[in-house]
């Protein structure tokens, strides 16, 4: 094969690929448009003037409240059971890891105590002169 023939072959393959790609994207576009049109047709069209006027508004709100209440009532047992399970799980976790928690709390308190000591030490070193001057003034004022 010479160079010209390779170029033609490459060009033809590229054009074939481009054509397939275009067909694929057109097909996907049509599918997407058909799905969107189906979704639009499934959507309910609301008459807001009728639904939201003063007479119907109260009825709509009451209807929504009833639906929500019935939904919660139907799931009440499941919700209560989940809360109980969670409490039991939490209690068992804390009982199982009690020693670890106590040890961590002790370490945490000791660490904070050390940090506070270091902070106080730095603070007094940095502000030693100011503190001594205030103490002197306080002593002078208390003598007089």
Backbone torsions as a table, in degrees:
resi	resn	phi	psi	omega
1	UNK	NA	135.5	176.8
2	UNK	-96.8	176.4	-173.1
3	UNK	-63.7	-41.0	-179.1
4	UNK	-63.4	-42.5	179.6
5	UNK	-64.8	-40.4	176.4
6	UNK	-61.5	-41.4	178.9
7	UNK	-62.6	-45.1	179.0
8	UNK	-62.1	-44.3	179.0
9	UNK	-61.1	-44.9	178.5
10	UNK	-61.5	-44.2	179.8
11	UNK	-63.2	-43.3	179.4
12	UNK	-64.2	-44.0	177.3
13	UNK	-61.7	-41.3	179.3
14	UNK	-63.5	-43.5	179.1
15	UNK	-65.6	-39.2	176.6
16	UNK	-62.0	-44.2	179.0
17	UNK	-61.9	-44.2	179.7
18	UNK	-61.2	-40.4	179.5
19	UNK	-64.9	-45.3	178.1
20	UNK	-61.7	-42.0	-179.8
21	UNK	-62.4	-44.4	179.4
22	UNK	-62.5	-44.5	178.2
23	UNK	-60.5	-42.6	179.4
24	UNK	-60.4	-48.6	-178.4
25	UNK	-66.9	-35.6	176.1
26	UNK	-65.4	-40.8	178.3
27	UNK	-62.2	-46.2	179.1
28	UNK	-63.0	-38.5	179.4
29	UNK	-63.5	-43.8	178.1
30	UNK	-63.1	-42.1	177.9
31	UNK	-61.8	-42.8	-179.9
32	UNK	-63.8	-44.2	179.2
33	UNK	-63.6	-39.6	179.5
34	UNK	-67.2	-38.7	176.6
35	UNK	-63.1	-42.0	179.4
36	UNK	-64.5	-40.6	179.7
37	UNK	-66.1	-36.2	176.2
38	UNK	-64.8	-42.1	178.8
39	UNK	-62.6	-42.6	-179.7
40	UNK	-64.6	-38.5	-179.3
41	UNK	-70.1	-29.5	179.5
42	UNK	-76.1	-25.7	-177.8
43	UNK	-66.2	141.0	177.3
44	UNK	-80.7	143.8	176.8
45	UNK	-100.2	121.4	-177.3
46	UNK	-95.1	141.4	173.8
47	UNK	-97.9	93.2	-174.4
48	UNK	-65.9	-33.0	178.1
49	UNK	-60.2	-43.2	-178.7
50	UNK	-76.2	-43.8	-176.0
51	UNK	-70.2	-34.5	-173.0
52	UNK	-103.3	10.3	176.0
53	UNK	-74.1	166.9	-169.2
54	UNK	-60.1	-41.8	-177.3
55	UNK	-67.6	-44.7	-175.3
56	UNK	-82.1	-21.9	-175.9
57	UNK	-61.6	-47.0	179.1
58	UNK	-61.3	-41.1	178.8
59	UNK	-63.6	-41.8	179.7
60	UNK	-63.4	-44.0	179.4
61	UNK	-62.1	-45.0	179.3
62	UNK	-62.5	-39.1	179.0
63	UNK	-63.9	-43.2	178.5
64	UNK	-63.1	-43.1	179.3
65	UNK	-61.0	-43.1	179.3
66	UNK	-62.2	-42.9	179.7
67	UNK	-62.8	-44.3	-179.6
68	UNK	-65.3	-41.8	-179.7
69	UNK	-64.1	-43.2	179.5
70	UNK	-64.1	-37.6	178.3
71	UNK	-63.9	-46.8	179.7
72	UNK	-64.9	-40.9	179.2
73	UNK	-63.0	-37.9	-179.8
74	UNK	-68.3	-28.0	-178.8
75	UNK	-100.6	4.4	-173.5
76	UNK	-57.0	-47.5	-178.8
77	UNK	-61.6	-42.3	179.8
78	UNK	-64.3	-42.0	-179.2
79	UNK	-64.0	-46.3	179.5
80	UNK	-61.3	-41.7	179.6
81	UNK	-64.0	-40.8	179.1
82	UNK	-63.9	-40.6	178.4
83	UNK	-63.3	-44.4	178.7
84	UNK	-62.4	-44.3	179.0
85	UNK	-60.3	-42.8	179.6
86	UNK	-62.3	-43.7	179.4
87	UNK	-62.3	-43.2	178.8
88	UNK	-63.9	-43.0	179.7
89	UNK	-62.3	-43.4	179.6
90	UNK	-63.6	-45.2	-179.7
91	UNK	-61.9	-45.6	-179.4
92	UNK	-65.0	-38.8	178.4
93	UNK	-61.3	-47.2	-179.3
94	UNK	-66.0	-36.5	177.0
95	UNK	-67.6	-41.3	-179.6
96	UNK	-66.6	-37.1	-174.6
97	UNK	-106.5	24.1	-176.3
98	UNK	-60.8	-47.0	-178.3
99	UNK	-62.8	-43.2	179.0
100	UNK	-61.2	-43.3	-179.8
101	UNK	-64.0	-45.0	-179.6
102	UNK	-62.6	-40.8	178.6
103	UNK	-64.7	-44.5	178.7
104	UNK	-62.2	-43.8	179.8
105	UNK	-60.7	-40.8	179.8
106	UNK	-64.4	-46.8	178.2
107	UNK	-60.7	-42.0	-179.1
108	UNK	-62.8	-45.2	179.3
109	UNK	-62.6	-43.1	179.0
110	UNK	-63.7	-41.7	179.2
111	UNK	-62.4	-45.3	179.3
112	UNK	-64.3	-38.4	179.2
113	UNK	-61.9	-44.0	178.8
114	UNK	-64.5	-43.2	178.6
115	UNK	-61.3	-40.5	179.0
116	UNK	-65.5	-41.1	177.3
117	UNK	-60.5	-45.9	179.8
118	UNK	-62.9	-41.8	179.1
119	UNK	-62.3	-46.5	180.0
120	UNK	-61.7	-42.3	179.8
121	UNK	-60.6	-48.3	178.2
122	UNK	-61.1	-43.7	-178.0
123	UNK	-60.8	-46.7	-178.6
124	UNK	-68.1	-34.0	177.1
125	UNK	-67.3	-42.4	-178.6
126	UNK	-70.6	-36.6	-173.6
127	UNK	-111.0	23.9	-176.3
128	UNK	-58.3	-46.4	-177.4
129	UNK	-64.2	-43.9	179.7
130	UNK	-62.4	-43.2	-178.3
131	UNK	-64.6	-44.5	179.3
132	UNK	-64.1	-39.6	178.9
133	UNK	-63.9	-42.4	178.0
134	UNK	-63.2	-41.1	179.1
135	UNK	-63.8	-40.6	177.9
136	UNK	-61.3	-46.8	-179.9
137	UNK	-62.0	-40.6	179.7
138	UNK	-63.9	-41.0	179.0
139	UNK	-65.3	-41.8	179.3
140	UNK	-63.5	-44.1	-178.7
141	UNK	-68.3	-32.4	179.8
142	UNK	-74.5	-28.3	176.9
143	UNK	-70.0	-38.0	-176.6
144	UNK	-79.4	NA	NA
